[in-house]
Amino acid sequence: MKVLIGCEYSGIVRDAFKAKGHDAWSCDIIPTESPGNHIQGDVLGVLDQGWDMMIAHPECTYTCFAGIRWNVNNPERQEKTKRAIEFFKRLWNADIEKIALENPVGVIPRLSGIKWAQIIHPWQFGHEEEKKTCLWLKNLPPLKPTKIMDKREQKMFKMAPSKDRGKKRSLTYTGIAEAMAEQWG
């Protein structure tokens, strides 16, 4: 299967699908941090290249509940939220049979009219982390938990400010990536 992992620089999901024998490619505007099939550029420019499946992780800075509070009386941020919703909708409406979009809880359902299909946490997939993540699914079943963890913390939520905090918080957990490849691949 030809799989596009949009808005991914880490290669985590791409490599999980590659390990299962798929022709998997990551695509992001920044270079990949892991050698492998990577398209550096705007994912919207490659949506028409015959993909069987797309899993995309659009940036959440202007759509998640943690950041949306900064939009009050800030027309510039409000415009960025509007553009982020349009980007999300273009991904969702791509001519690709199977689509999964991932984002934290936020304003996407209210502003796009597209409701998420499932909420998952890393603790359902072998990580001791509580991080509510929404999945929008088209022609894909909900992910089934693979390894429920008893210990659950909000380490990402409590992460101290740093230059690379956003990048660290946006990484997909390997257990979730492996579940995607196993169950959807």
N, C-alpha and C positions, 0 to 999 in steps of 0.2 A: 504494500500500500504506500502511496506517496503522501507524506504527512508534512504539513507546514506548521511550525511552532512560531506564531507571531509574537512580536514584542518580547523576545527572549534572547538575552546576551549570554546567559550562563551555560547554556547547552544541556541543562539538567533533564528537561523533558525530551528534547531531541535525542539525547544519548540513551534514554530509557527505551524509546521506540526503535532506535538503531540496534540496540542489544537484542530486540525481538525480531530483527531481520527486515525492518521497514526502511524505505528510502525517506529518511527524515531530515528535514532542513529547518534550522532556526533562522529567524529574520529579525533584525533590529537596526535602529539607526546608529547604534554604536557597535564596535567590534565585539566578537565573541571572546569570552574569557576561557573557553575550552576548545582546543582544536577540533575541527570537524566541519560538516556541511553547514555553512553559514552565509546568508545573504545580508550584506550590510547595506541598508537602505530602508525606505518606507514600505512597510508590509502591504499597503494599499496598491503599490505598483506591481506586486507579484501574485495577486489574488486570482488572476486568470490563467495561471500556468498549469492547469490540469491536476490540481490537488484532489485527493480522495477525502482528506480530513484536514481540518484546521483546529488547532488549539491555540488560543491567543490570550495574552495577559496585558490588556491595555492599561496604560498608566492610570493610577487611581488618585493622584494628587488633588485633582479638581472635582472628583466625584464621590469620594468616601466620606463618611460621616465625620471622621477625625479632621478632615481638612475643609469641609464645606462651611464651617462656621466662619472662616476667614472671608467668605464671599459677601457678608453683610456690608453694605455701603462701599463695595469695592467693584466697580464696573469692569475693571481689567480681569479680575478673577472670575467674575460672572461670565464674561465672554469666553474665558478659557474652559469653564465648565460646559458651556454651550458647545464649543468645538470638540471637547472630549466626548460628549454624548453623541454628536454627529459621527465621530470616528467609530465609536462603539456600534452604532447602527449600521455603518458601512461594513464593518466586519461581520455583523450578524446577518446581513442581507447578501453576503458574498455568494456567488454561484458555486458553492462547495457543498457536497452532499451531507457530510457530517461536520458539525461545528460545536466546539465547546469554548465558551468565553469565561474567564475567571476574573473576579474582582472582589474586594471587600464589600461589606454591607455599606450602602450609601444611597445616592439619589438616582441611580440609573433606572430602576423600575418606574419611579415617579416621572422622570423627565423624558424617558424614551418610550414608555408604554410597554416595555418588554420585561416581564417578571422572571426572576431566576427560577431554576427548576430544583435546585438542591443547595443546601448549606453543608459544608464539610469543615472538619478541624484536623490539624496534623495529628492530634492524639488518637484519631481513628486509624492512622496509617503508620504507627510505630514510633512516633515522636512525642516527647513529653511537653508539648506546646499546645496552648489553647489560642487559636487564631481563627475566628469565624471568616470563612471564605465562601462566596456565592459562586455557583456554576450555572451558566445559561447553556442549555443543551438542545441541540437540534439533531434528531435522528441518532441519538446516543442514549443509552440507559444511564440512570444515576450510578455513581461510583459506589461500590460496596466496600465497607470498612475491611481492612486486611489484618490489622493488629491493634486492638484497643489497649491503650495505656491507662493504668490507674492513676499515675502521677501526672498532673496537668498544671502547667504554669503559663503565665503570660510574659515570657521572656522578651519577645519581640516588642510587645507593647511598652515594656519598662526599659527598653534599650536607651542608653544615654545618648544625647545629641552627639553627632560626629559628622565628618565630611562624607562618609559613605553609609550613613544610617539608612537612607532611603533604598539604596541598592541591597543592603543586607536584609531589610524588611521585605523586599519584593521577591526574594528567591523562593522558588518552589521547593518544597521538601521532597527529598528523594523517594520517600515512601508513597507520596501522592503521585509523583511522576511514574513510578513503577506500577502502581495500581492502574493509572490511565493506560499505560502501554499494554499491560496484561489484559485488562477488561475491555478496552476499546480497540486494541490492535488485533 
